[in-house]
Amino acid sequence: MHRITGKTGGDSLIEMSPTDSFNDDMNGYNQHASTSTGSLQQGQSPIDKQQHSKNSVFFRDGVRMIDFVLSYVDDKDGERKQERRRLYEANLVNVGLELETEDKSESDDGKTYFVKIHAPWEVLATYADVLKVKVPFKANDIPDNSDMPMNWLSTPFRLPEHIMHPQPDYFTAPFDKSKSDFFLIDNKDTFFSPSTRNRILYYILSRCLYFRDECGDKDKKGIKRLLNNGTYTAAFPLHDCRYWSRSKDANCESDRYNLHKHWARFFCFYKEQPLNLIRKYYGEKIGIYFAWLGFYTEMLLFAAIVGTICFVYGLLTYDDNDWSKEICSEKVGGNIIMCPLCDKKCGYWKLNTTCNSSWQSHLFDNVGTVFFAIFMGIWVTLFLEFWKRRQARLEYEWDLVDFEEEQQQLQLRPEYESKCSNRKLNRITQEMEPYLPITSKCARTCLSGATVVLWISLIIACIIGVIAYRLAVYAAFASIMKDSATTHIQVVGPYITPQLATSVTASCINFVIIMILNLMYERVAVWITDMEIPKTHLEYENKLTVKMFLFQFVNYYSSCFYVAFFKGKFVGFPGDYAYMFGSKLRNEECDPGGCLIELTTQLVIVMTGKQVWGNIQEALVPWLMNWWGSRKARNHPESLYSRWEQDHDLQGFGQLGLFYEYLEMVIQFGFITLFVASFPLAPLLALINNIIEVRVDAWKLTTQFRRPVASKAHSIGAWQEILNGMAVLSVVTNAFIVAFTSDMIPRLVYMYAYQPDGEMNMKGYINNSLSVFNISAIPLDSKPDDGESPSWFNSSITTCRYRDYRYPPGHEKQYSVTMQFWHILAAKLAFIIIVEHVVFLVKFFVAWMIPDVPSDVRARVKRERYLVQEYLHNYEVEKLKIQLSQNGNSDCTCTPMIYPSMPKHEVLSECL
């Protein structure tokens, strides 16, 4: 057997004898005639573009389908790249692939070459055997009992049957080339789905070498490396048609058209998703993402309804808000003089100036919020448990039940194979395999961890900078607005306070910082993950997921954590204020109505801003880039604008395309769970965003991006554990928000223990919650400058009030905390302990009650495994009978072969 590639430890492809692989004249590729100019092979006449329609997914013979396309251009380093291409394409030919080259004169820009690749049945069958692709062997005989009562109600939300179930339901088994007649092969051209075909092609392309036998440089391997060094400009499978029209070729399916028509249009937002068609066209990994996103959106509907009810409850009880009435009253709030909120530049102020913010706070700070926080703790458990069941069903339906082991054993990253020079014996396979020494692994991990810590420290430094901005600017806003300078502004003027202006501007600045840091850190995270050299694609994605999520968690949530748990908690009192790191910036105080409304403002700005910006970026940027890139080609007739050029002009989806989609949704999940007690409408905003998000993602995937290389995934990976962790953390954060950020507990303690008349109401609460301080005892450095206090303030006012529970001046324990303070603190801690234990108990009970795998799915899996064993046994028995009968009727003792005319292949150890 002649080899073009050298037999080194890095080889992992199955090679064919050149005489049996294929006829070079048939596929239009001549490996010996390839030149730097990419001229047509000898004896082949130039193609007349006016006579041949190029809007096709087949070779020039109209029979062989194009499974993959490579593109390249000649440049100043053309000779070296040409040599790489010549060797690489020759090795692809040696593996058994069929190639056809389109000259640059045929392309629209006059400088791009296209290499079209077709995988014949022999290659597909061989590598389907290697990759253990599951294929049908028997029609599913288990009756479908999924019909629900009153199923007709869901008719408006359904899609046509041929869209929802484009393929019949079969029992499947891993493909075995030596037993091909065991499987249901009706048509070899369509037996393997398009996603399976391009997955096999990419497996070959990523492991094919581009060096001579005598060089032995095993690092020169794979299409990814050739793309990085500019040898090729793109590598992609083709879309099967244009998204707005069906393919004119009867032999070509129009799945892209069907997906766009029934899935990617926004007006289909109320329809179910064609998950089986998505899986067939794009592969299981993309299919599982859209299944999760759709399920998450469906579950958000229940949270959004309950959250809206809680918000409506706040509206309906608007007039029963006694403490807000007291704040707005001239007799109470108008006569309470509050101490300055900052040094020097802040004057004394009346409590009734916070009238509007106290009413707004009641919309979210009420009894309904407590109920909603507990509900969301249970909702998140139901969501995760029911998703496990949904995922288990998809694992079975999409033949992913035993995929995890295959993932670990078969999908070694080519970069790992090429960069790991050391080898050791695998105790399971008894084969030599590459490995990374423990010393190198530890060093790389430590460097990676130090980089992550450095960047997280940078975020914290930026947050501290924003806090310093809040402290410094608040004094400026207070000085400007001391005489109600904003009341002349129509509509919103009366609602603008120094606190609100500071909160809104700080939130906007924080959002801009978040976006900038995101752009910078994404590249750093990819770089340090590459440096660690993960072994498998799954390990690579998990490592990158952890790094990116840790960064994004701190980046997006740190400001919310500050407002929720730190602002107003370490203020001190007049005469003994606390200052930020010993500076002259005094720590922030909360409004008399609490910090909850400010947390709501922070949450709305960051969450809504991120979602709006994300959707604009996802939809607008690819569309603009594609519009600009294809501006010349749009003037050409459709027959001259080739299918490979159309896809080449689209954006590449990238290996991490789904990663960023998951990250966006998980960050949103954090907003609606970790801080939902401060904003019950957060699930509603998330629901609206996700309805748009599903269709935007579908639209850009079908219209703006090249067809991604299909890959398998049996779950959402590391994101599942991240969601579980956030679900547990959300119970703690919401309990602390209700206890320490809202005023719910102090109000209840007052009503039940300190109401002077013994009535179950909140009258007198405001006066009870404010302590008294003697103005003459305020240090000179903290007193307002001359002219900063309003005109109504005079020397007859001797005391001011501040938010705390301390004894008044003249008391034997003046300015020390009262017993009511300790009662409230005990009540807060008791509330946290009781709520956490109740919610966790319910969570664990619900998780125990709901099995992860539905009973019918478990039965189907067992049935399929039983049938595989039974049918294989019968198959071998029948095969043995045929052999014995042939031996009895003939002198020939040859063993029958499934492929008697096919050459034998050598399978290298890495593929076993």
Secondary structure, DSSP 4 states (H G I P E B T S, - for coil): ---SS---TT----B--HHHH--HHHHT--TTS--TT-PPPTTPPPP-TTTS----SB-TTSSSB--EEEEEE--TTHHHHHHHHHHHHHHHHHHT-EEEEE-GGGSSSSSEEEEEEE--HHHHHHHHHHTT-EEEEEE--S------TTGGGGGGG---HHHH-SS--EEEEE--GGGGGGS--S-HHHHS-HHHHHHHHHHHHTT-B-S-TTT--TT-B-HHHHHHTTS-SEEEPPPSS-TTS--S-TTS--HHHHHIIIIISGGGTTSPP-HHHHHHHH-HHHHHHHHHHHHHHHHHHHHHHHHHHHHHHHHHTGGG-HHHHHHH-TTTGGGPEEPPSSSSS---EEGGGGHHHHHHHHHHSSHHHHHHHHHHHHHHHHHHHHHHHHHHHHHHHTT-TTHHHHHHHH-B-HHHHHH--EEEE-TTT--EEEE--HHHHHHHHHHHHHHHHHHHHHHHHHHHHHHHHHHHHHHHHHHHTTT-TTTTSTTTGGG--HHHHHHHHHHHHHHHHHHHHHHHHHHHHHHHHHHH--SBHHHHHHHHHHHHHHHHHHHHHHHHHHHHHTTTTS-EETTEE-BGGGSS-BPP--BTTBSHHHHHHHHHHHHHHHHHHHHHHHHHHHHHHHHHHTTTGGGS-GGGS-HHHHHHTSBP--TTHHHHHHHHHHHHHHHHHHSGGG-TTHHHHHHHHHHHHHHHHHHIIIIIBPPPPP---SS-THHHHHHHHHHHHHHHHHHHIIIIISSHHHHHHIIIII-TT--SS-TTHHHHHEEEEEGGGS-TTTSPPTTTS-TT--TT--EEEEES-BPPTTSTTTTSBPHHHHHHHHHHHHHHHHHHHHHHHHHHHHHHHS-SS-HHHHHHHHHHHHHHHHHHHHHHHHHHHHHHHHHHH-S--PPP-SSTTSPP-BPPGGG-
